[in-house]
């Protein structure tokens, strides 16, 4: 059970840090002021989820939560650079973020479905993370 909770917390934290990385890369290319405000809001939501993970992680381990590694950061940056080389419109930037967010939703739902006996505090964070991402997709749709 402890290992299951740690795995969930690690996956949520990796998803949150990946979201923050992607938003920071996209924000460099965003020119629409309203879209930049949305990006700032979404970034803050990911930060709050990551902080919640850190707050409960010590209940399950004396280590730090896993984050994405340098290779994943580089690949994310490179992917965004390549996919926006000829089209860096707000619509394209929104699409890229939606694609990544949808992958996070799928993984989060899978974790929820496969770990019904996880600790309540861990399940709450995971559920809130998935719902937050689903809300993000709805927000980002407006910019397609």
N, C-alpha and C positions, 0 to 999 in steps of 0.2 A: 504494500500500500504506500509506504514512504517513497519507494522508487517511482511508483506511478505518479504521485503528486509532484515529485521533483521533475519528472519528464514533462508533465503538463506545464509546470511553471517555466521550465527551460524553453519549451516550444513557444509559449506565449511571449516570453521575453525576446526570443529570437525574432518572432513576427513583429513585435513592437519596434525593435531596433532596426529591422529591415524597413519597416514603414517610415521611420524617421529618416533613415538614409535616403530612401527614394524621394521623399518629399524635399529634402534639402537639395538634392540634385536637380529635381524638377523646378524648384523655386528659383534657381539660378537662371532658368530659361523663361520663366513666366513674365509676361509683360502686362497682363490684365490685372488691374488693381484689386478688383473684386475676387478674382481667382487667387491672388496672393493672400488675401485675408482668409479665404477658405483653407489654403495650405497651412497658414499659421495656426488656425483652429485645429485642423486635423493633426498637425505635429504635436500640439499640446495634449490632445487626447491620447496619442501614443505614449507620450512622456508619462502621463498619469497612470496608464496601465502598467508601464514598466516600473514605476515607483511602487505601485501596489504589489507587484511581483516581488520586488526587493524587500518590501515591508514584511511579507509572510514567509519569504524564502528561509530565513533563519530558523523558523519553526521546523524545517525539514532537513536542513543541512548547515554545516558551518562554512560552506564554500559560497562563492558568488554565483548568481544565475548566469547561464550561458548566454552569450551574445553572438552575433554573426561574426565570422572571421574576416580577416583582411581580404582573402580571395573572393568571398561573396560580395564584399563591399566594392571591390574593384570590378567584378562582373556586373554588378548593378549599375555602377557608374558608366561602364563601357556600353552596356546595353542601352541605356538612356541616350548616351551620346550618339550611338549609331542609329537608333530609331528616330532621332530628331534631327539628323543631319540635313535632310531635305524638307522636313515639316516639323516646325517647332511651335505650331499654333496651340492655342489654349485647348482646342478640341483634341489634338494629338496628345498633349501632356495629360489631359484628363483621362483619355483612353489608356495610356500606359499605367497610370496609377490604379485605374479600375481593374486592369488585368492582374496586377500584383495583389490588390486587395481581394479579388475573387479567389485567388489561390489561398490566401490566408483564411478566408471564410470556409472554403472546402476543408482545409486541414483542421480548422477549429471545430467545425461540425463533426468531423470524423472523431476527433478527440472526445468531444462531448458524448457521442453515441457509444464509443468503445470504453469509456471510463465512468460508468454510472456510479460506481462505488468510490469515486475520488472524494477527498475531504471537502466538506461544504465550502470552506473559504477558497479553496483552489477552484472548485466548480464555478463559484460566483465570479471569480476573476476571468476564467475562461469564457463563461457565458457573456459577461459584459464586453469582453474583447470581440467576440463574434458579432454581437449586436452592434457594437460601435462600428465595426467594419461594414456591416450591412447598411447602416445609416450613412457611412461615408460614400458607399457606392451610389446611393440615392442622391446625395449632394453632388457628387462628381458628374452624374448623368446630365445635369443641367448645363454642363460646359462642353458637351459633345458637339 
